[in-house]
Amino acid sequence: MNSHTDAQLLREYAQRHAEAAFGELVRRHVDLVYSAAVRMVRDAQLAEDVTQSVFLALAQSANQLTDRPVLSGWLHRTAQNLAANAVRSDVRRRARE
């Protein structure tokens, strides 16, 4: 499974719901996603939540992403978008309190 490309793993997950393939994708990219999230939200717990949301989005979007040549770019951009949303939500929540 280690020798498979990201695209092969994603296709395997999308077509056969292969949990091992998805687990390998998470293992390969979790550090990139978490570091992107923590740089933006500056909070470890919130960065973990964002990271989890990114991989949930990946699971939900797997079918549309199987032809994408570079998965890490999509993961990084999604992490930035979800982190920005989390920061905005956190700012609004604090303003209400």
Secondary structure, DSSP 8 states (H G I E B T S, - for coil): -TTS-HHHHHHHHHHH--HHHHHHHHHHHHHHHHHHHHHHH--HHHHHHHHHHHHHHHHHHHHHHTT-S-HHHHHHHHHHHHHHHHHHHHHHHHHH-
